[in-house]
Each structure stands twice: as structure tokens, then as C-alpha cells.
Amino acid sequence: MDFKPEYTKEQEEFRKEVRAWVEENARYPEELGPIPLSSGDMSREMWLWGRDFQRKLGAKGWYYPTYPKEYGGGGLSGDKDIIIKEELRRVEHPVAYSMVSMAAPALLVYGTEEQKQRLLKPMLRGEMVAWQAFTEPGAGSDLASLQTRAVRDGDDFIITGEKCFIGGHHEPDVLWAPVMTDPDAPRHMNLGAFVIPANLPGISIRFQNLVIREGKRAVTFEGARVSREYLVGGETQGWRVIQSSLEIEHGGGGSVLPEDDPIVTGALEFCKKTLRNGVPLSSDPAIQKEMVDLYIEANVHRLIGMRNHWMHNNNVPGTYHGSQNSLVGKYTALRSAVKLLNALGPFALTVDPKWGALEGKVEDHQRHTLGSDHRGGTIDVQKVIIARRIGISRTRERAAPTRAQAG
Ligand SMILES: Cc1cc2nc3c(=O)[nH]c(=O)nc-3n(C[C@H](O)[C@H](O)[C@H](O)COP(=O)(O)OP(=O)(O)OC[C@H]3O[C@@H](n4cnc5c(N)ncnc54)[C@H](O)[C@@H]3O)c2cc1C
């Protein structure tokens, strides 16, 4: 089965330009050591290199290639975005964690012109790391139950509360956070959406040691004073504003995944070259079946992501499409974990020279895929959204505006 896309001559010319730039700029100094399996183990020096590289990409307009140039993007078409992403993947380099992708669509749709210049532009140029601070101990799937409070005080808001499962390694510049501004208003009409500078007095961030590879952070706000300038949209419009972020988080913007997914390709190669009882693992029909399914499912998810990417960048309105991408991705991830173990055996989880597989990557992959059910809305939540979007639920719902509709 051939899942390869074809490219025009002009696209291949652009690829040459990108490849040359990436070859020159994405090679990181050897003295920083090998990139760790878990991004949580990334040294500060390596992270700083990643941040610097983000800025270089941003200066070229290749960090967020399809966003408008006037706000720090590249003003490029979706096909060029795909080529940039493919070329970046060819050269292994440290990536500094950031969730600008979530804050940016909301800022683009609901931010004032001044906020787009002050906040969106540095984000898209790779100069500002944003973490998404939505979830709270009492509000995950039911995000409308958020309790973190913002109390107005003159031109400022005083923020108090707790967020959990937030961010990644090292530190953010800003936190993109919905917060309750009116406790007397009904659900969905009681939130404001803020881009909160992370270094304000009254904000503390601590590590949460989870089964997933990178760990997450709990963020506590104890009377943090935030200027009104950081409120995006109206004071009680936050629910609507964050829908633009969630639309992208659920997959509405699409994804560009490689045909040769590293864990799938690694497992295929491993099965071909590893002998058990004198024959390669790949000669066993049961293992062949697991491997073929693994390859096909990964590529089906990849193509759904590409379709959404094309729709998003060509202003084709989506309905169920984002959550379909998320749902298929989550199922694919969970099933791939089972298939890998079925094919390689439980000892593949070890780094034993004879019985282990892929230098610990299988064990890492198992833990990571467990978390993928929950991050960015669970499987059940994606099903609820799809039901609402295709009209088989109690309520009918439309896709939220994102950059496609904005411009
Ligand atoms: C790896 C990882 C990364 C994350 N990163 C971030 C981040 O960067 N920023 C951030 O803000 N949050 C982040 N999260 C939090 C994530 O968004 C929440 O875990 C998620 O929204 C689910 O919330 P919860 O954990 O409170 O589970 P709950 O909402 O308590 O759900 C528990 C179970 O009940 C089911 N359930 C809940 N409601 C319904 C319903 N109505 N119908 C059917 N079933 C239902 C769920 O599907 C789930 O199986 C991350 C989580 C993980 C695991």
C-alpha cells in the first residue's frame, strides 16, 4: 500500500530551500549530548538551544508558516507548511515545549489589534513560550466548572486558584488561561480568557510526577495581579474565546505526521532483523498481522490529519472533523501500544541486550500512549462533540472560528 503524497515541481523547489536552511540551522552542538527520550529530562542548555532555534524559525516566518505575516507568521500556503514540517523532522533536534498553537487562534479571532501586536506576534515569532492552563483539580472534561477566580480591582484582576496537568519542561513566559470572572453568571457566561505573564508575583509552578514521560505542572495563583490588557475578548466571553483553542486542540487545524512513524518503522525493522528460534520475528504470521495493522492505522490517522490540515488552510468549514482526528489518534495510539507488545513480547519493555527492543523506546511509548487518551479531551469527550456536530445529540453545535475563518 502506497501512502506517499506527490509534490509539484514548485513544491520540490521550495523543499530544496527549506532543506538547505534546516541542514544549516537545526544541527545542534554535539557537546549538548544525545536528546533524551523524555523531554522532561532535557537539560537547560539543550532547552535554551531549542528556544533559540524557535526564534530563528520565527524570524523566517517558518515557526507558524500559515499565520498572517503582520502578526509574526509566514503568510504561506498549507502545502509549504507541510514541506517545512517534513523537513524539520528529517533533522533530529531539541524542541522547546510551547502551546502557542492553542493561544494563537483565539488571539487571532478575538484579540484587539494592539494585543495581536503585543502578544500574538512574539508568540508566532518564537519569542514567547505559552502554556495552556485550562484544567483544574475539579474541572477536566467538564471545563465549564472552572473555579479559579478573577476579581476586578480597578484596571486589574486579582487571580486566585489552582490549575493542574499544565505545560512541560522548564518555564513558560505566559499562561493561556480561562478564569471565572463572574461567579453569579450561569455556566459558559462566567469566564474571562487571559494571557497571564508567568513571572507575576503570586504565581507558583510545581512538578507533577505522572506516568507520562514528560510530567506536567500544577500552577497556583495566590492573588496574582493581572492587568486588563491581558484579557482576550469580553470579561465574560471567555467560554466562547477558548472554543477557538479547543477546536485546534481537538484536531480541527489538522496534523502533519510522517508516513514512516519512528516507532512503527523501528518496530518493523526490529522484527525483520531479530531472530527468535533461528527465524526472524517478521516470518511469524501473527506478528505480520500486528505489524501491518500498526502501519495501516498509523497512516489512516495521518491522512485524516492531512485532510483537516487542507480543510483548515483552504477555509473549508469543518464539523465533526477535528474531533474525528483526535478520536482516531487516541484509538490508534492505544491500539498501537497493545499491538507492539503482542508482536515484540513484554520483554521488549526492557533494555536487555538480548530481549529488549528499540533501546527503551517501547517502554516510553507505552507510558506515553496511556496519557494520550486524556490529553486535550478524552475519547468520551470527542464522541460527545462528534454527536453534537452531526446532529444526533440533544444539542446541535457548530465548529468554533479559528484562523481559517478569521482571515
Ligand atoms: C498527558 C496529558 C497532558 C495534558 N496537558 C494539559 C495541558 O497542557 N493543559 C491543560 O489545561 N490540561 C492538560 N491536560 C489535562 C486534560 O485536558 C484532562 O486530563 C482532560 O480534560 C480530562 O480531565 P480529567 O483528567 O479531570 O478527567 P475527568 O474529566 O474526571 O474524566 C474521567 C473519566 O470520565 C469520563 N467522562 C467525563 N465526562 C464525561 C461525559 N460527559 N461523558 C462520558 N464520559 C465522561 C472521561 O472520558 C474519563 O474517562 C493533560 C492531561 C494529560 C493526561
Ligand as a Chemical Component Dictionary entry (heavy atoms), coordinates in Angstrom:
data_LIG
# 
_chem_comp.id                   LIG 
_chem_comp.type                 NON-POLYMER 
_chem_comp.pdbx_formal_charge   0 
_chem_comp.three_letter_code    LIG 
# 
loop_
_chem_comp_atom.comp_id 
_chem_comp_atom.atom_id 
_chem_comp_atom.alt_atom_id 
_chem_comp_atom.type_symbol 
_chem_comp_atom.charge 
_chem_comp_atom.model_Cartn_x 
_chem_comp_atom.model_Cartn_y 
_chem_comp_atom.model_Cartn_z 
_chem_comp_atom.pdbx_ordinal 
LIG C1  C1  C 0 -0.601  13.909 29.109 1  
LIG C2  C2  C 0 -1.556  14.984 29.471 2  
LIG C3  C3  C 0 -1.283  16.284 29.084 3  
LIG C4  C4  C 0 -2.163  17.298 29.443 4  
LIG N1  N1  N 0 -1.840  18.594 29.116 5  
LIG C5  C5  C 0 -2.659  19.593 29.545 6  
LIG C6  C6  C 0 -2.281  20.947 29.309 7  
LIG O1  O1  O 0 -1.212  21.256 28.745 8  
LIG N2  N2  N 0 -3.128  21.936 29.735 9  
LIG C7  C7  C 0 -4.312  21.667 30.365 10 
LIG O2  O2  O 0 -5.020  22.600 30.703 11 
LIG N3  N3  N 0 -4.666  20.368 30.624 12 
LIG C8  C8  C 0 -3.878  19.346 30.237 13 
LIG N4  N4  N 0 -4.220  18.032 30.496 14 
LIG C9  C9  C 0 -5.455  17.748 31.210 15 
LIG C10 C10 C 0 -6.543  17.124 30.311 16 
LIG O3  O3  O 0 -7.107  18.125 29.499 17 
LIG C11 C11 C 0 -7.573  16.452 31.240 18 
LIG O4  O4  O 0 -6.944  15.341 31.831 19 
LIG C12 C12 C 0 -8.801  16.029 30.491 20 
LIG O5  O5  O 0 -9.544  17.161 30.104 21 
LIG C13 C13 C 0 -9.698  15.094 31.319 22 
LIG O6  O6  O 0 -9.991  15.653 32.567 23 
LIG P1  P1  P 0 -9.778  14.835 33.916 24 
LIG O7  O7  O 0 -8.400  14.266 33.919 25 
LIG O8  O8  O 0 -10.203 15.714 35.044 26 
LIG O9  O9  O 0 -10.765 13.588 33.801 27 
LIG P2  P2  P 0 -12.337 13.596 34.120 28 
LIG O10 O10 O 0 -12.998 14.746 33.461 29 
LIG O11 O11 O 0 -12.522 13.454 35.600 30 
LIG O12 O12 O 0 -12.803 12.262 33.391 31 
LIG C14 C14 C 0 -12.645 10.972 33.990 32 
LIG C15 C15 C 0 -13.305 9.952  33.064 33 
LIG O13 O13 O 0 -14.726 10.233 32.935 34 
LIG C16 C16 C 0 -15.086 10.347 31.560 35 
LIG N5  N5  N 0 -16.102 11.392 31.370 36 
LIG C17 C17 C 0 -16.080 12.640 31.888 37 
LIG N6  N6  N 0 -17.165 13.326 31.487 38 
LIG C18 C18 C 0 -17.867 12.520 30.651 39 
LIG C19 C19 C 0 -19.086 12.657 29.918 40 
LIG N7  N7  N 0 -19.790 13.769 29.932 41 
LIG N8  N8  N 0 -19.499 11.606 29.198 42 
LIG C20 C20 C 0 -18.802 10.437 29.169 43 
LIG N9  N9  N 0 -17.652 10.239 29.880 44 
LIG C21 C21 C 0 -17.187 11.266 30.594 45 
LIG C22 C22 C 0 -13.791 10.743 30.841 46 
LIG O14 O14 O 0 -13.815 10.360 29.483 47 
LIG C23 C23 C 0 -12.740 9.976  31.646 48 
LIG O15 O15 O 0 -12.628 8.668  31.160 49 
LIG C24 C24 C 0 -3.356  16.995 30.166 50 
LIG C25 C25 C 0 -3.631  15.676 30.543 51 
LIG C26 C26 C 0 -2.736  14.687 30.213 52 
LIG C27 C27 C 0 -3.051  13.284 30.658 53 
# 
loop_
_chem_comp_bond.comp_id 
_chem_comp_bond.atom_id_1 
_chem_comp_bond.atom_id_2 
_chem_comp_bond.value_order 
_chem_comp_bond.pdbx_ordinal 
LIG C1  C2  SING 1  
LIG C2  C3  SING 2  
LIG C2  C26 DOUB 3  
LIG C3  C4  DOUB 4  
LIG C4  N1  SING 5  
LIG C4  C24 SING 6  
LIG N1  C5  DOUB 7  
LIG C5  C6  SING 8  
LIG C5  C8  SING 9  
LIG C6  O1  DOUB 10 
LIG C6  N2  SING 11 
LIG N2  C7  SING 12 
LIG C7  O2  DOUB 13 
LIG C7  N3  SING 14 
LIG N3  C8  DOUB 15 
LIG C8  N4  SING 16 
LIG N4  C9  SING 17 
LIG N4  C24 SING 18 
LIG C9  C10 SING 19 
LIG C10 O3  SING 20 
LIG C10 C11 SING 21 
LIG C11 O4  SING 22 
LIG C11 C12 SING 23 
LIG C12 O5  SING 24 
LIG C12 C13 SING 25 
LIG C13 O6  SING 26 
LIG O6  P1  SING 27 
LIG P1  O7  DOUB 28 
LIG P1  O8  SING 29 
LIG P1  O9  SING 30 
LIG O9  P2  SING 31 
LIG P2  O10 DOUB 32 
LIG P2  O11 SING 33 
LIG P2  O12 SING 34 
LIG O12 C14 SING 35 
LIG C14 C15 SING 36 
LIG C15 O13 SING 37 
LIG C15 C23 SING 38 
LIG O13 C16 SING 39 
LIG C16 N5  SING 40 
LIG C16 C22 SING 41 
LIG N5  C17 SING 42 
LIG N5  C21 SING 43 
LIG C17 N6  DOUB 44 
LIG N6  C18 SING 45 
LIG C18 C19 SING 46 
LIG C18 C21 DOUB 47 
LIG C19 N7  SING 48 
LIG C19 N8  DOUB 49 
LIG N8  C20 SING 50 
LIG C20 N9  DOUB 51 
LIG N9  C21 SING 52 
LIG C22 O14 SING 53 
LIG C22 C23 SING 54 
LIG C23 O15 SING 55 
LIG C24 C25 DOUB 56 
LIG C25 C26 SING 57 
LIG C26 C27 SING 58 
# 
